[in-house]
């Protein structure tokens, strides 16, 4: 009896199935729906690839692999960073400040977040697998802002040095409270002596920032007979109330000459010295340090009529 029922059910099912397939035709899908579905599938594929490979959206961009990145305010630079590890970003600012909507800052009790600032260094540690961005400025000054996009990768922690483009440096823009406190911690003359001493030893004064001599700042002029003094390929160190220029003097005469600091004098020059030589033989070179006061503008001048005029 069971065999008969099973056979009957099977024959009924076989008899009905063909009739269902024949009567119910596959519905026609409009072409517009097919195109929309294809576009959505393509979009999901791109988003999935972007999540899997955070650099996919930056294939056409210039991702800098250099350890030293030349920065120009207003121009975004893209660099790779280690994901899940601290990355060290050395800035040209003495007291940097970070603005970002994709990175979390530290807490009020001093604990670091994804961003941690120590002196002129910004540490970035993120587990995000998509690009993150930030602006870096000198704290208390919005005259210059460096734009940085960081693409996380499965690589070791990185150290990147941000260098300002020579034509982008603004005199006095990088002065900061740390340099101000250091300058005021001792008498004015002793401060200048200490600055020169540190430069001679290859150190940078506390709170000062160092760059190449920028193109938009007029360097000191030394009208020294028998010597060629140049600051073109030199250095500039910016503090709070002082900016120090480092150049090179060369004796191009046929006699030994003693460097005369007064030849570099100007209304805003605080002090001048040389290192390591004071007396130069023909062809010898020495560094020249010129400390310039960070004044708002030139000292006012007025004309005095000559008593001899008209004679």
Secondary structure, DSSP 4 states (H G I P E B T S, - for coil): -HHHHHHHHHHHHHHHHHHHHHHSPPPPPPHHHHHHHHHHHHHHHHHHHHHH-TTGGGTTS-EE--SEEEE-TT--EEEEEETTS-EEEE-S-SSEEEE-SSS----TTS---SEEEETTEEEE----SS-EEEEEEETT--S-EEEEEEEEESS---EEEEEE-GGG--TTTT--HHHHHHHHTS-HHHHHHHHHHHHHTT---TT-EEEEPPTTSPPP----TTEEEEEEEEEEEE-SSEEEEEEEEEE-SSS-EE--GGGG--TTEEEEEEES-SEE-TT-EEEEEEEEE--SSPPP------TTTT-
